[in-house]
């Protein structure tokens, strides 16, 4: 989590609503990033398996 005091977000009126908004935004970013990395890993694994099978069954035809 980012240090909110370093950016001056912890002073002033309405700091709890600002804090909640920042936490929600950071949470959404982490969720999207995590799901992207999981999907990318699955795609890479599928491609690697397909390439191994292709090589095993006669290789690439040029």
mmCIF file of the N, C-alpha and C atoms, coordinates in Angstrom:
data_MODEL
# 
_entry.id   MODEL 
# 
loop_
_atom_site.group_PDB 
_atom_site.id 
_atom_site.type_symbol 
_atom_site.label_atom_id 
_atom_site.label_alt_id 
_atom_site.label_comp_id 
_atom_site.label_asym_id 
_atom_site.label_entity_id 
_atom_site.label_seq_id 
_atom_site.pdbx_PDB_ins_code 
_atom_site.Cartn_x 
_atom_site.Cartn_y 
_atom_site.Cartn_z 
_atom_site.occupancy 
_atom_site.B_iso_or_equiv 
_atom_site.pdbx_formal_charge 
_atom_site.auth_seq_id 
_atom_site.auth_comp_id 
_atom_site.auth_asym_id 
_atom_site.auth_atom_id 
_atom_site.pdbx_PDB_model_num 
ATOM 1   N N  . UNK A 1 1  ? 0.837   -1.177  0.000   1.00 0.00 ? 1  UNK A N  1 
ATOM 2   C CA . UNK A 1 1  ? 0.000   0.000   0.000   1.00 0.00 ? 1  UNK A CA 1 
ATOM 3   C C  . UNK A 1 1  ? 0.879   1.236   0.000   1.00 0.00 ? 1  UNK A C  1 
ATOM 4   N N  . UNK A 1 2  ? 0.443   2.255   -0.691  1.00 0.00 ? 2  UNK A N  1 
ATOM 5   C CA . UNK A 1 2  ? 1.240   3.477   -0.765  1.00 0.00 ? 2  UNK A CA 1 
ATOM 6   C C  . UNK A 1 2  ? 1.184   4.262   0.537   1.00 0.00 ? 2  UNK A C  1 
ATOM 7   N N  . UNK A 1 3  ? 2.219   5.021   0.796   1.00 0.00 ? 3  UNK A N  1 
ATOM 8   C CA . UNK A 1 3  ? 2.288   5.839   2.004   1.00 0.00 ? 3  UNK A CA 1 
ATOM 9   C C  . UNK A 1 3  ? 1.524   7.132   1.751   1.00 0.00 ? 3  UNK A C  1 
ATOM 10  N N  . UNK A 1 4  ? 0.316   7.232   2.321   1.00 0.00 ? 4  UNK A N  1 
ATOM 11  C CA . UNK A 1 4  ? -0.540  8.388   2.061   1.00 0.00 ? 4  UNK A CA 1 
ATOM 12  C C  . UNK A 1 4  ? -0.033  9.651   2.739   1.00 0.00 ? 4  UNK A C  1 
ATOM 13  N N  . UNK A 1 5  ? 0.633   9.504   3.870   1.00 0.00 ? 5  UNK A N  1 
ATOM 14  C CA . UNK A 1 5  ? 1.148   10.685  4.558   1.00 0.00 ? 5  UNK A CA 1 
ATOM 15  C C  . UNK A 1 5  ? 2.239   11.372  3.743   1.00 0.00 ? 5  UNK A C  1 
ATOM 16  N N  . UNK A 1 6  ? 3.011   10.611  3.013   1.00 0.00 ? 6  UNK A N  1 
ATOM 17  C CA . UNK A 1 6  ? 4.085   11.186  2.206   1.00 0.00 ? 6  UNK A CA 1 
ATOM 18  C C  . UNK A 1 6  ? 3.523   12.110  1.128   1.00 0.00 ? 6  UNK A C  1 
ATOM 19  N N  . UNK A 1 7  ? 2.313   11.828  0.660   1.00 0.00 ? 7  UNK A N  1 
ATOM 20  C CA . UNK A 1 7  ? 1.705   12.645  -0.383  1.00 0.00 ? 7  UNK A CA 1 
ATOM 21  C C  . UNK A 1 7  ? 0.760   13.701  0.160   1.00 0.00 ? 7  UNK A C  1 
ATOM 22  N N  . UNK A 1 8  ? 0.625   13.772  1.490   1.00 0.00 ? 8  UNK A N  1 
ATOM 23  C CA . UNK A 1 8  ? -0.208  14.803  2.099   1.00 0.00 ? 8  UNK A CA 1 
ATOM 24  C C  . UNK A 1 8  ? -1.684  14.509  2.091   1.00 0.00 ? 8  UNK A C  1 
ATOM 25  N N  . UNK A 1 9  ? -2.083  13.264  1.928   1.00 0.00 ? 9  UNK A N  1 
ATOM 26  C CA . UNK A 1 9  ? -3.498  12.925  1.864   1.00 0.00 ? 9  UNK A CA 1 
ATOM 27  C C  . UNK A 1 9  ? -4.132  12.725  3.233   1.00 0.00 ? 9  UNK A C  1 
ATOM 28  N N  . UNK A 1 10 ? -3.351  12.665  4.287   1.00 0.00 ? 10 UNK A N  1 
ATOM 29  C CA . UNK A 1 10 ? -3.900  12.382  5.603   1.00 0.00 ? 10 UNK A CA 1 
ATOM 30  C C  . UNK A 1 10 ? -4.292  13.643  6.366   1.00 0.00 ? 10 UNK A C  1 
ATOM 31  N N  . UNK A 1 11 ? -4.107  14.800  5.803   1.00 0.00 ? 11 UNK A N  1 
ATOM 32  C CA . UNK A 1 11 ? -4.499  16.024  6.500   1.00 0.00 ? 11 UNK A CA 1 
ATOM 33  C C  . UNK A 1 11 ? -5.740  16.608  5.835   1.00 0.00 ? 11 UNK A C  1 
ATOM 34  N N  . UNK A 1 12 ? -6.520  17.365  6.593   1.00 0.00 ? 12 UNK A N  1 
ATOM 35  C CA . UNK A 1 12 ? -7.689  18.031  6.018   1.00 0.00 ? 12 UNK A CA 1 
ATOM 36  C C  . UNK A 1 12 ? -8.980  17.331  6.335   1.00 0.00 ? 12 UNK A C  1 
ATOM 37  N N  . UNK A 1 13 ? -10.061 17.949  5.862   1.00 0.00 ? 13 UNK A N  1 
ATOM 38  C CA . UNK A 1 13 ? -11.402 17.438  6.126   1.00 0.00 ? 13 UNK A CA 1 
ATOM 39  C C  . UNK A 1 13 ? -11.724 16.354  5.104   1.00 0.00 ? 13 UNK A C  1 
ATOM 40  N N  . UNK A 1 14 ? -12.458 15.354  5.531   1.00 0.00 ? 14 UNK A N  1 
ATOM 41  C CA . UNK A 1 14 ? -12.884 14.298  4.618   1.00 0.00 ? 14 UNK A CA 1 
ATOM 42  C C  . UNK A 1 14 ? -11.790 13.307  4.287   1.00 0.00 ? 14 UNK A C  1 
ATOM 43  N N  . UNK A 1 15 ? -10.839 13.147  5.185   1.00 0.00 ? 15 UNK A N  1 
ATOM 44  C CA . UNK A 1 15 ? -9.723  12.254  4.881   1.00 0.00 ? 15 UNK A CA 1 
ATOM 45  C C  . UNK A 1 15 ? -10.155 10.800  4.832   1.00 0.00 ? 15 UNK A C  1 
ATOM 46  N N  . UNK A 1 16 ? -11.205 10.442  5.570   1.00 0.00 ? 16 UNK A N  1 
ATOM 47  C CA . UNK A 1 16 ? -11.645 9.045   5.540   1.00 0.00 ? 16 UNK A CA 1 
ATOM 48  C C  . UNK A 1 16 ? -12.259 8.698   4.192   1.00 0.00 ? 16 UNK A C  1 
ATOM 49  N N  . UNK A 1 17 ? -13.022 9.626   3.601   1.00 0.00 ? 17 UNK A N  1 
ATOM 50  C CA . UNK A 1 17 ? -13.616 9.343   2.293   1.00 0.00 ? 17 UNK A CA 1 
ATOM 51  C C  . UNK A 1 17 ? -12.539 9.283   1.216   1.00 0.00 ? 17 UNK A C  1 
ATOM 52  N N  . UNK A 1 18 ? -11.537 10.146  1.317   1.00 0.00 ? 18 UNK A N  1 
ATOM 53  C CA . UNK A 1 18 ? -10.437 10.106  0.363   1.00 0.00 ? 18 UNK A CA 1 
ATOM 54  C C  . UNK A 1 18 ? -9.637  8.828   0.521   1.00 0.00 ? 18 UNK A C  1 
ATOM 55  N N  . UNK A 1 19 ? -9.400  8.446   1.756   1.00 0.00 ? 19 UNK A N  1 
ATOM 56  C CA . UNK A 1 19 ? -8.680  7.211   2.031   1.00 0.00 ? 19 UNK A CA 1 
ATOM 57  C C  . UNK A 1 19 ? -9.440  6.011   1.482   1.00 0.00 ? 19 UNK A C  1 
ATOM 58  N N  . UNK A 1 20 ? -10.752 5.981   1.693   1.00 0.00 ? 20 UNK A N  1 
ATOM 59  C CA . UNK A 1 20 ? -11.574 4.882   1.178   1.00 0.00 ? 20 UNK A CA 1 
ATOM 60  C C  . UNK A 1 20 ? -11.531 4.838   -0.347  1.00 0.00 ? 20 UNK A C  1 
ATOM 61  N N  . UNK A 1 21 ? -11.585 5.985   -0.991  1.00 0.00 ? 21 UNK A N  1 
ATOM 62  C CA . UNK A 1 21 ? -11.536 6.039   -2.449  1.00 0.00 ? 21 UNK A CA 1 
ATOM 63  C C  . UNK A 1 21 ? -10.191 5.534   -2.970  1.00 0.00 ? 21 UNK A C  1 
ATOM 64  N N  . UNK A 1 22 ? -9.115  5.938   -2.321  1.00 0.00 ? 22 UNK A N  1 
ATOM 65  C CA . UNK A 1 22 ? -7.794  5.482   -2.749  1.00 0.00 ? 22 UNK A CA 1 
ATOM 66  C C  . UNK A 1 22 ? -7.616  3.985   -2.527  1.00 0.00 ? 22 UNK A C  1 
ATOM 67  N N  . UNK A 1 23 ? -8.102  3.491   -1.414  1.00 0.00 ? 23 UNK A N  1 
ATOM 68  C CA . UNK A 1 23 ? -8.004  2.058   -1.126  1.00 0.00 ? 23 UNK A CA 1 
ATOM 69  C C  . UNK A 1 23 ? -8.808  1.243   -2.140  1.00 0.00 ? 23 UNK A C  1 
ATOM 70  N N  . UNK A 1 24 ? -9.996  1.737   -2.491  1.00 0.00 ? 24 UNK A N  1 
ATOM 71  C CA . UNK A 1 24 ? -10.832 1.046   -3.477  1.00 0.00 ? 24 UNK A CA 1 
ATOM 72  C C  . UNK A 1 24 ? -10.152 1.029   -4.843  1.00 0.00 ? 24 UNK A C  1 
ATOM 73  N N  . UNK A 1 25 ? -9.564  2.151   -5.239  1.00 0.00 ? 25 UNK A N  1 
ATOM 74  C CA . UNK A 1 25 ? -8.876  2.233   -6.521  1.00 0.00 ? 25 UNK A CA 1 
ATOM 75  C C  . UNK A 1 25 ? -7.685  1.286   -6.551  1.00 0.00 ? 25 UNK A C  1 
ATOM 76  N N  . UNK A 1 26 ? -6.913  1.254   -5.483  1.00 0.00 ? 26 UNK A N  1 
ATOM 77  C CA . UNK A 1 26 ? -5.753  0.372   -5.422  1.00 0.00 ? 26 UNK A CA 1 
ATOM 78  C C  . UNK A 1 26 ? -6.192  -1.091  -5.435  1.00 0.00 ? 26 UNK A C  1 
ATOM 79  N N  . UNK A 1 27 ? -7.286  -1.402  -4.758  1.00 0.00 ? 27 UNK A N  1 
ATOM 80  C CA . UNK A 1 27 ? -7.806  -2.762  -4.715  1.00 0.00 ? 27 UNK A CA 1 
ATOM 81  C C  . UNK A 1 27 ? -8.226  -3.221  -6.116  1.00 0.00 ? 27 UNK A C  1 
ATOM 82  N N  . UNK A 1 28 ? -8.920  -2.345  -6.852  1.00 0.00 ? 28 UNK A N  1 
ATOM 83  C CA . UNK A 1 28 ? -9.328  -2.693  -8.218  1.00 0.00 ? 28 UNK A CA 1 
ATOM 84  C C  . UNK A 1 28 ? -8.114  -2.929  -9.103  1.00 0.00 ? 28 UNK A C  1 
ATOM 85  N N  . UNK A 1 29 ? -7.096  -2.090  -8.972  1.00 0.00 ? 29 UNK A N  1 
ATOM 86  C CA . UNK A 1 29 ? -5.888  -2.252  -9.773  1.00 0.00 ? 29 UNK A CA 1 
ATOM 87  C C  . UNK A 1 29 ? -5.227  -3.598  -9.492  1.00 0.00 ? 29 UNK A C  1 
ATOM 88  N N  . UNK A 1 30 ? -5.118  -3.964  -8.230  1.00 0.00 ? 30 UNK A N  1 
ATOM 89  C CA . UNK A 1 30 ? -4.480  -5.226  -7.855  1.00 0.00 ? 30 UNK A CA 1 
ATOM 90  C C  . UNK A 1 30 ? -5.292  -6.404  -8.389  1.00 0.00 ? 30 UNK A C  1 
ATOM 91  N N  . UNK A 1 31 ? -6.609  -6.326  -8.301  1.00 0.00 ? 31 UNK A N  1 
ATOM 92  C CA . UNK A 1 31 ? -7.449  -7.416  -8.806  1.00 0.00 ? 31 UNK A CA 1 
ATOM 93  C C  . UNK A 1 31 ? -7.297  -7.583  -10.314 1.00 0.00 ? 31 UNK A C  1 
ATOM 94  N N  . UNK A 1 32 ? -7.290  -6.474  -11.063 1.00 0.00 ? 32 UNK A N  1 
ATOM 95  C CA . UNK A 1 32 ? -7.150  -6.551  -12.509 1.00 0.00 ? 32 UNK A CA 1 
ATOM 96  C C  . UNK A 1 32 ? -5.771  -7.079  -12.891 1.00 0.00 ? 32 UNK A C  1 
ATOM 97  N N  . UNK A 1 33 ? -4.753  -6.608  -12.194 1.00 0.00 ? 33 UNK A N  1 
ATOM 98  C CA . UNK A 1 33 ? -3.391  -7.047  -12.473 1.00 0.00 ? 33 UNK A CA 1 
ATOM 99  C C  . UNK A 1 33 ? -3.228  -8.539  -12.181 1.00 0.00 ? 33 UNK A C  1 
ATOM 100 N N  . UNK A 1 34 ? -3.805  -8.991  -11.079 1.00 0.00 ? 34 UNK A N  1 
ATOM 101 C CA . UNK A 1 34 ? -3.714  -10.400 -10.719 1.00 0.00 ? 34 UNK A CA 1 
ATOM 102 C C  . UNK A 1 34 ? -4.417  -11.275 -11.738 1.00 0.00 ? 34 UNK A C  1 
ATOM 103 N N  . UNK A 1 35 ? -5.627  -10.897 -12.137 1.00 0.00 ? 35 UNK A N  1 
ATOM 104 C CA . UNK A 1 35 ? -6.357  -11.704 -13.115 1.00 0.00 ? 35 UNK A CA 1 
ATOM 105 C C  . UNK A 1 35 ? -5.640  -11.697 -14.462 1.00 0.00 ? 35 UNK A C  1 
ATOM 106 N N  . UNK A 1 36 ? -5.037  -10.574 -14.841 1.00 0.00 ? 36 UNK A N  1 
ATOM 107 C CA . UNK A 1 36 ? -4.272  -10.518 -16.083 1.00 0.00 ? 36 UNK A CA 1 
ATOM 108 C C  . UNK A 1 36 ? -3.093  -11.485 -16.038 1.00 0.00 ? 36 UNK A C  1 
ATOM 109 N N  . UNK A 1 37 ? -2.361  -11.504 -14.929 1.00 0.00 ? 37 UNK A N  1 
ATOM 110 C CA . UNK A 1 37 ? -1.200  -12.381 -14.821 1.00 0.00 ? 37 UNK A CA 1 
ATOM 111 C C  . UNK A 1 37 ? -1.598  -13.857 -14.800 1.00 0.00 ? 37 UNK A C  1 
ATOM 112 N N  . UNK A 1 38 ? -2.727  -14.178 -14.175 1.00 0.00 ? 38 UNK A N  1 
ATOM 113 C CA . UNK A 1 38 ? -3.206  -15.566 -14.174 1.00 0.00 ? 38 UNK A CA 1 
ATOM 114 C C  . UNK A 1 38 ? -3.566  -15.996 -15.587 1.00 0.00 ? 38 UNK A C  1 
ATOM 115 N N  . UNK A 1 39 ? -4.280  -15.140 -16.319 1.00 0.00 ? 39 UNK A N  1 
ATOM 116 C CA . UNK A 1 39 ? -4.649  -15.459 -17.699 1.00 0.00 ? 39 UNK A CA 1 
ATOM 117 C C  . UNK A 1 39 ? -3.422  -15.584 -18.592 1.00 0.00 ? 39 UNK A C  1 
ATOM 118 N N  . UNK A 1 40 ? -2.466  -14.712 -18.410 1.00 0.00 ? 40 UNK A N  1 
ATOM 119 C CA . UNK A 1 40 ? -1.243  -14.747 -19.212 1.00 0.00 ? 40 UNK A CA 1 
ATOM 120 C C  . UNK A 1 40 ? -0.471  -16.037 -18.948 1.00 0.00 ? 40 UNK A C  1 
ATOM 121 N N  . UNK A 1 41 ? -0.391  -16.434 -17.683 1.00 0.00 ? 41 UNK A N  1 
ATOM 122 C CA . UNK A 1 41 ? 0.297   -17.679 -17.338 1.00 0.00 ? 41 UNK A CA 1 
ATOM 123 C C  . UNK A 1 41 ? -0.383  -18.890 -17.955 1.00 0.00 ? 41 UNK A C  1 
ATOM 124 N N  . UNK A 1 42 ? -1.708  -18.912 -17.936 1.00 0.00 ? 42 UNK A N  1 
ATOM 125 C CA . UNK A 1 42 ? -2.450  -20.022 -18.530 1.00 0.00 ? 42 UNK A CA 1 
ATOM 126 C C  . UNK A 1 42 ? -2.242  -20.081 -20.040 1.00 0.00 ? 42 UNK A C  1 
ATOM 127 N N  . UNK A 1 43 ? -2.244  -18.926 -20.687 1.00 0.00 ? 43 UNK A N  1 
ATOM 128 C CA . UNK A 1 43 ? -2.009  -18.868 -22.130 1.00 0.00 ? 43 UNK A CA 1 
ATOM 129 C C  . UNK A 1 43 ? -0.600  -19.334 -22.467 1.00 0.00 ? 43 UNK A C  1 
ATOM 130 N N  . UNK A 1 44 ? 0.380   -18.886 -21.709 1.00 0.00 ? 44 UNK A N  1 
ATOM 131 C CA . UNK A 1 44 ? 1.763   -19.299 -21.949 1.00 0.00 ? 44 UNK A CA 1 
ATOM 132 C C  . UNK A 1 44 ? 1.926   -20.801 -21.757 1.00 0.00 ? 44 UNK A C  1 
ATOM 133 N N  . UNK A 1 45 ? 1.279   -21.360 -20.743 1.00 0.00 ? 45 UNK A N  1 
ATOM 134 C CA . UNK A 1 45 ? 1.361   -22.797 -20.494 1.00 0.00 ? 45 UNK A CA 1 
ATOM 135 C C  . UNK A 1 45 ? 0.725   -23.578 -21.637 1.00 0.00 ? 45 UNK A C  1 
ATOM 136 N N  . UNK A 1 46 ? -0.415  -23.117 -22.113 1.00 0.00 ? 46 UNK A N  1 
ATOM 137 C CA . UNK A 1 46 ? -1.088  -23.775 -23.234 1.00 0.00 ? 46 UNK A CA 1 
ATOM 138 C C  . UNK A 1 46 ? -0.217  -23.748 -24.478 1.00 0.00 ? 46 UNK A C  1 
ATOM 139 N N  . UNK A 1 47 ? 0.391   -22.592 -24.768 1.00 0.00 ? 47 UNK A N  1 
ATOM 140 C CA . UNK A 1 47 ? 1.261   -22.483 -25.933 1.00 0.00 ? 47 UNK A CA 1 
ATOM 141 C C  . UNK A 1 47 ? 2.475   -23.389 -25.813 1.00 0.00 ? 47 UNK A C  1 
ATOM 142 N N  . UNK A 1 48 ? 3.056   -23.491 -24.624 1.00 0.00 ? 48 UNK A N  1 
ATOM 143 C CA . UNK A 1 48 ? 4.222   -24.343 -24.422 1.00 0.00 ? 48 UNK A CA 1 
ATOM 144 C C  . UNK A 1 48 ? 3.860   -25.808 -24.634 1.00 0.00 ? 48 UNK A C  1 
ATOM 145 N N  . UNK A 1 49 ? 2.705   -26.222 -24.112 1.00 0.00 ? 49 UNK A N  1 
ATOM 146 C CA . UNK A 1 49 ? 2.270   -27.612 -24.302 1.00 0.00 ? 49 UNK A CA 1 
ATOM 147 C C  . UNK A 1 49 ? 2.021   -27.904 -25.772 1.00 0.00 ? 49 UNK A C  1 
ATOM 148 N N  . UNK A 1 50 ? 1.397   -26.990 -26.475 1.00 0.00 ? 50 UNK A N  1 
ATOM 149 C CA . UNK A 1 50 ? 1.107   -27.177 -27.899 1.00 0.00 ? 50 UNK A CA 1 
ATOM 150 C C  . UNK A 1 50 ? 2.407   -27.289 -28.694 1.00 0.00 ? 50 UNK A C  1 
ATOM 151 N N  . UNK A 1 51 ? 3.383   -26.429 -28.379 1.00 0.00 ? 51 UNK A N  1 
ATOM 152 C CA . UNK A 1 51 ? 4.662   -26.471 -29.085 1.00 0.00 ? 51 UNK A CA 1 
ATOM 153 C C  . UNK A 1 51 ? 5.402   -27.777 -28.825 1.00 0.00 ? 51 UNK A C  1 
ATOM 154 N N  . UNK A 1 52 ? 5.387   -28.279 -27.598 1.00 0.00 ? 52 UNK A N  1 
ATOM 155 C CA . UNK A 1 52 ? 6.042   -29.551 -27.283 1.00 0.00 ? 52 UNK A CA 1 
ATOM 156 C C  . UNK A 1 52 ? 5.394   -30.702 -28.043 1.00 0.00 ? 52 UNK A C  1 
ATOM 157 N N  . UNK A 1 53 ? 4.061   -30.709 -28.092 1.00 0.00 ? 53 UNK A N  1 
ATOM 158 C CA . UNK A 1 53 ? 3.362   -31.764 -28.827 1.00 0.00 ? 53 UNK A CA 1 
ATOM 159 C C  . UNK A 1 53 ? 3.665   -31.685 -30.315 1.00 0.00 ? 53 UNK A C  1 
ATOM 160 N N  . UNK A 1 54 ? 3.710   -30.494 -30.838 1.00 0.00 ? 54 UNK A N  1 
ATOM 161 C CA . UNK A 1 54 ? 3.985   -30.302 -32.262 1.00 0.00 ? 54 UNK A CA 1 
ATOM 162 C C  . UNK A 1 54 ? 5.381   -30.808 -32.601 1.00 0.00 ? 54 UNK A C  1 
ATOM 163 N N  . UNK A 1 55 ? 6.363   -30.495 -31.769 1.00 0.00 ? 55 UNK A N  1 
ATOM 164 C CA . UNK A 1 55 ? 7.726   -30.962 -32.005 1.00 0.00 ? 55 UNK A CA 1 
ATOM 165 C C  . UNK A 1 55 ? 7.824   -32.478 -31.888 1.00 0.00 ? 55 UNK A C  1 
ATOM 166 N N  . UNK A 1 56 ? 7.121   -33.045 -30.931 1.00 0.00 ? 56 UNK A N  1 
ATOM 167 C CA . UNK A 1 56 ? 7.155   -34.490 -30.703 1.00 0.00 ? 56 UNK A CA 1 
ATOM 168 C C  . UNK A 1 56 ? 6.534   -35.249 -31.867 1.00 0.00 ? 56 UNK A C  1 
ATOM 169 N N  . UNK A 1 57 ? 5.529   -34.691 -32.492 1.00 0.00 ? 57 UNK A N  1 
ATOM 170 C CA . UNK A 1 57 ? 4.811   -35.368 -33.570 1.00 0.00 ? 57 UNK A CA 1 
ATOM 171 C C  . UNK A 1 57 ? 5.354   -35.085 -34.962 1.00 0.00 ? 57 UNK A C  1 
ATOM 172 N N  . UNK A 1 58 ? 6.596   -34.708 -35.059 1.00 0.00 ? 58 UNK A N  1 
ATOM 173 C CA . UNK A 1 58 ? 7.177   -34.533 -36.385 1.00 0.00 ? 58 UNK A CA 1 
ATOM 174 C C  . UNK A 1 58 ? 7.811   -33.186 -36.615 1.00 0.00 ? 58 UNK A C  1 
ATOM 175 N N  . UNK A 1 59 ? 7.712   -32.324 -35.686 1.00 0.00 ? 59 UNK A N  1 
ATOM 176 C CA . UNK A 1 59 ? 8.388   -31.031 -35.805 1.00 0.00 ? 59 UNK A CA 1 
ATOM 177 C C  . UNK A 1 59 ? 7.685   -30.063 -36.725 1.00 0.00 ? 59 UNK A C  1 
ATOM 178 N N  . UNK A 1 60 ? 8.346   -28.954 -36.922 1.00 0.00 ? 60 UNK A N  1 
ATOM 179 C CA . UNK A 1 60 ? 7.807   -27.892 -37.749 1.00 0.00 ? 60 UNK A CA 1 
ATOM 180 C C  . UNK A 1 60 ? 8.159   -28.163 -39.203 1.00 0.00 ? 60 UNK A C  1 
ATOM 181 N N  . UNK A 1 61 ? 7.190   -28.035 -40.069 1.00 0.00 ? 61 UNK A N  1 
ATOM 182 C CA . UNK A 1 61 ? 7.421   -28.202 -41.516 1.00 0.00 ? 61 UNK A CA 1 
ATOM 183 C C  . UNK A 1 61 ? 7.793   -26.870 -42.107 1.00 0.00 ? 61 UNK A C  1 
ATOM 184 N N  . UNK A 1 62 ? 8.909   -26.864 -42.786 1.00 0.00 ? 62 UNK A N  1 
ATOM 185 C CA . UNK A 1 62 ? 9.362   -25.615 -43.402 1.00 0.00 ? 62 UNK A CA 1 
ATOM 186 C C  . UNK A 1 62 ? 9.092   -25.592 -44.881 1.00 0.00 ? 62 UNK A C  1 
# 
